[in-house]
Amino acid sequence: MAYTVAVAGKGGTGKTTLAGFLIDYLAEKRLSPVLAVDADPNANLNEVLGEDVEITLSDIREDVSIKNRDGNLPSGMTKTDYINYKLQQAIIEGKGFDLLVMGRPEGPGCYCFANGILREATDRLSDNYKVLVIDNEAGLEHLSRRTTKNVDMMFAVSECSKRGIQAAARVKQLIEELNLDVKELYLIVNRVPEEGLSEDIKAAIESSGLKLAGTVPLDEMVFEYDNKGIPLVKLPKDCKAVKSIREIFDKILLSQIKA
């Protein structure tokens, strides 16, 4: 069974960027094979990693629904067989990792089927990988729908604000309310100004009950690469943001996966 790391946080916190840095880190440390899953319908993890997407899980959902409705499934294949066949086509092979992308379903009620495919895919495929990295959708819906389960380590990502810390604390509360199997939960505070955490932010972290894994500084190079459409994993390893997040992974994560 793969060691599962999930990244959660509300929209705009930089969680997908940090998930991309994590995948790149694991590949460089040769902690592979890695299966990366972009579970956010507003998918852009592939852009951080510099990979093109041809088929998403939502595309599979639409294709299966149409073929099943019209009776056009390939001869001799059940619906499950066909889904598994399409899943193999949807896996994007990167350097040191494979990637699956949720995509955006068309119309209401479609997320349940797409999430079901995602759960089945990760359950079935995870035995073939050393690490499973899940970039969760923005917000907390993925937790209430139990898309994310049996997680070894989760990083709740917050921007450097009291409101952001409070939102990250709700991740902890929901995990406890739903009795989800998340073995370790850490907070990462992203885009911290040069002067560091204010006393108010430190107090908010203390009251949240979250364990602080570390902070990632505000880094103009991240914005520069993003605006130019350059995959963020191509950032120099000594730039402030990359260096800080890799130090967090060295401290918190590396020994756990090797164990």
C-alpha positions in Angstrom: 0.0 0.0 0.0 1.4 3.4 -1.0 2.2 6.0 1.7 -0.5 8.6 1.1 0.1 12.3 1.4 -2.8 14.8 0.9 -2.6 18.5 0.5 -5.7 20.5 1.5 -6.6 24.2 1.8 -9.0 26.8 0.5 -8.7 28.3 -2.9 -5.8 30.7 -3.4 -3.5 29.4 -0.7 -1.0 27.9 -3.1 -1.8 24.3 -2.2 -1.4 23.0 -5.8 1.9 24.7 -6.1 3.1 23.0 -2.9 1.7 19.7 -4.1 3.8 20.1 -7.3 6.9 20.9 -5.3 6.2 17.7 -3.2 5.9 15.5 -6.3 9.1 17.0 -7.7 10.9 16.5 -4.4 9.8 12.8 -4.1 11.0 12.1 -7.7 14.4 13.8 -7.0 14.8 11.8 -3.8 14.0 8.6 -5.8 11.1 7.9 -3.5 9.3 6.5 -6.6 7.1 5.4 -8.2 4.8 8.2 -7.2 1.1 8.5 -8.2 0.0 12.1 -8.2 -3.8 12.7 -8.2 -5.2 16.1 -9.0 -8.6 15.8 -7.3 -9.5 19.4 -7.8 -12.2 19.9 -10.6 -10.4 23.2 -11.3 -7.3 21.2 -12.3 -3.9 22.9 -12.7 -1.5 20.5 -11.0 -0.4 19.4 -14.5 0.6 23.0 -15.3 2.8 23.2 -12.2 4.4 19.9 -13.3 4.7 20.9 -17.0 2.5 18.0 -18.2 -0.3 18.0 -20.8 -3.6 16.4 -20.1 -5.6 14.5 -22.7 -8.1 12.4 -20.7 -9.5 13.3 -17.2 -11.6 11.1 -14.9 -14.5 13.3 -15.8 -14.0 12.6 -19.5 -14.2 8.9 -18.6 -17.4 9.6 -16.7 -19.0 11.3 -19.7 -17.8 8.6 -22.1 -19.0 5.7 -20.0 -22.3 7.3 -19.3 -23.0 7.8 -23.0 -21.8 4.3 -24.1 -23.7 2.7 -21.2 -26.9 4.6 -22.0 -26.7 3.8 -25.7 -25.6 0.2 -25.3 -22.3 0.9 -27.1 -19.8 -0.6 -24.6 -17.1 -2.6 -26.5 -18.2 -6.2 -27.1 -17.3 -8.5 -24.1 -16.5 -5.6 -21.8 -18.5 -4.8 -18.7 -18.9 -1.2 -17.5 -16.2 -1.8 -14.9 -13.8 -3.3 -17.5 -14.3 -0.3 -19.7 -13.6 2.2 -16.9 -10.4 0.3 -16.0 -9.4 0.3 -19.7 -9.9 4.1 -19.9 -8.1 4.7 -16.7 -4.9 3.2 -18.2 -5.2 5.7 -21.0 -5.8 8.6 -18.5 -2.5 8.0 -16.6 0.0 10.7 -17.6 3.6 9.4 -17.4 5.9 12.1 -16.0 9.5 12.0 -14.9 9.5 9.9 -11.7 5.7 10.1 -11.3 2.4 9.2 -12.9 -0.5 11.7 -12.8 -4.3 11.3 -12.8 -6.6 14.3 -13.2 -10.1 14.6 -12.0 -11.3 17.3 -14.4 -14.6 19.2 -14.3 -17.8 17.2 -14.7 -20.5 18.6 -17.0 -23.7 19.5 -15.1 -25.2 18.8 -11.7 -24.8 15.4 -10.0 -21.7 14.4 -11.9 -19.2 14.7 -9.1 -20.5 11.6 -7.3 -19.6 9.3 -10.3 -16.3 11.1 -10.9 -15.4 10.8 -7.2 -16.4 7.2 -7.3 -14.0 6.5 -10.2 -11.3 8.5 -8.3 -11.7 6.4 -5.1 -11.7 3.1 -7.0 -8.7 4.2 -9.1 -6.6 5.2 -6.1 -7.6 2.1 -4.2 -6.7 -0.2 -7.1 -3.6 1.5 -8.3 -2.0 2.5 -5.0 -0.4 -0.9 -4.4 1.8 -0.3 -7.5 3.3 2.9 -6.1 5.5 3.9 -3.2 3.8 7.2 -2.6 0.4 8.6 -3.4 0.1 12.4 -3.5 -3.4 13.9 -3.6 -4.0 17.5 -4.4 -7.5 17.9 -3.0 -10.1 20.3 -4.3 -10.3 23.8 -2.7 -12.5 23.9 0.4 -13.7 21.0 2.6 -16.1 19.2 0.3 -13.6 16.4 -0.5 -13.5 15.5 3.2 -17.3 15.4 3.7 -17.6 13.2 0.6 -14.8 11.0 1.9 -12.9 11.3 -1.3 -9.8 11.4 0.8 -9.4 8.5 3.2 -6.7 6.5 4.9 -4.2 9.3 4.7 -0.8 8.9 6.3 0.0 12.6 6.3 -2.0 15.7 5.4 -0.7 19.2 4.9 -3.3 21.9 5.5 -2.1 25.0 3.6 -3.0 28.5 4.7 -2.0 31.9 3.5 -0.5 34.2 6.1 -3.7 35.6 7.6 -5.8 34.9 10.7 -8.8 34.0 8.5 -6.6 31.6 6.6 -5.4 29.9 9.8 -9.0 29.6 10.9 -10.0 27.9 7.6 -7.1 25.5 8.0 -8.3 24.7 11.6 -11.7 23.7 10.1 -9.9 20.9 8.2 -8.8 19.5 11.6 -12.4 19.8 13.0 -14.0 18.1 10.1 -11.5 15.2 10.1 -12.4 14.7 13.8 -16.2 15.0 13.2 -16.1 12.5 10.4 -13.7 10.2 12.1 -11.5 10.1 9.1 -8.3 8.1 9.1 -5.7 10.9 8.9 -2.7 9.8 10.9 -0.7 13.1 10.8 -2.0 16.6 10.1 0.3 19.5 9.7 -0.1 23.2 8.9 2.0 25.0 6.3 1.7 28.8 6.2 2.4 30.0 2.7 3.5 33.4 1.3 4.9 34.7 4.6 6.2 38.3 4.4 9.9 39.0 5.0 9.2 40.1 8.6 7.8 36.7 9.4 4.7 35.7 11.4 3.0 38.4 13.4 2.1 37.8 17.0 -1.6 37.6 16.0 -0.8 34.9 13.4 1.2 33.0 16.0 -1.7 33.2 18.4 -4.1 32.0 15.8 -1.9 29.0 15.1 -1.6 28.2 18.8 -5.4 28.3 19.2 -6.0 26.2 16.1 -4.5 23.1 17.6 -2.6 22.4 14.4 1.0 21.4 14.4 3.1 23.9 12.4 5.3 22.1 9.9 6.9 25.3 8.8 6.4 28.5 6.7 7.1 29.3 3.1 8.1 32.9 2.3 6.5 35.2 -0.3 8.7 34.7 -3.4 8.4 36.9 -6.4 10.1 34.2 -8.5 7.0 32.0 -8.1 4.7 34.8 -9.5 7.2 35.5 -12.3 7.3 31.9 -13.5 3.5 31.5 -13.1 2.8 34.6 -15.1 5.1 33.4 -17.9 3.5 30.0 -17.9 6.7 28.3 -16.9 6.2 25.1 -14.9 6.9 25.9 -11.3 8.9 22.7 -10.8 11.5 24.4 -13.0 12.2 27.0 -10.3 15.8 27.0 -9.1 16.1 24.8 -6.0 17.8 27.6 -4.1 14.9 30.1 -4.6 13.3 31.1 -1.3 10.0 29.3 -1.7 11.4 26.0 -3.0 14.2 25.9 -0.5 11.8 26.4 2.4 9.3 23.8 1.4 12.0 21.2 0.7 13.4 21.8 4.2 9.9 21.1 5.6 9.7 17.9 3.6 13.2 16.9 4.8 12.2 17.5 8.4 8.6 16.1 8.5 8.2 13.6 5.6 11.4 12.1 4.4 12.0 9.7 7.3 8.4 8.6 7.4 8.4 7.5 3.8 11.7 5.8 4.0 10.5 3.9 7.0 
